[in-house]
Amino acid sequence: MGRLQKKKTSHVKTKKKKKGSTPGLSEATNNPAAILRKERNISINRSLTKKVPSEGKLAVKLNKGLQFLREVNVELKKVTWPTRKQTVGLSVVVIVLVLIISLFLGLIDIGLSSLIRLIL
């Protein structure tokens, strides 16, 4: 459940538009220094993302799998399971309805079959 509760944080700060900027153009196109800052941030972000070694990938996948199973366990504890009496009662209702519908469809099938025999 830890993954569900974590709040996503953004590393990029959003800037408010200035009143003097040209509408439709971003700050980067108006300001050459902003272009350099943006390029520098991209290169820094690329250097921060390192590839995980092959044995590390297995550990990461194993940790993700274990985290998933922990979350499943937490969610299953929240489920309100029906009692034995409710389960038996609802099962009987389903079986009775299936029998009624099958008898109804069987009678319609017999009736239509006899009608076709009379016509042919």
Secondary structure, DSSP 8 states (H G I E B T S, - for coil): -HHHH-----SS------TTS-TTS-HHHH-HHHHHHHHHHHHHHHHH-----HHHHHHHHHHHHHHHHHHHHHHHHH-----HHHHHHHHHHHHHHHHHHHHHHHHHHHHHHHHHHHH-
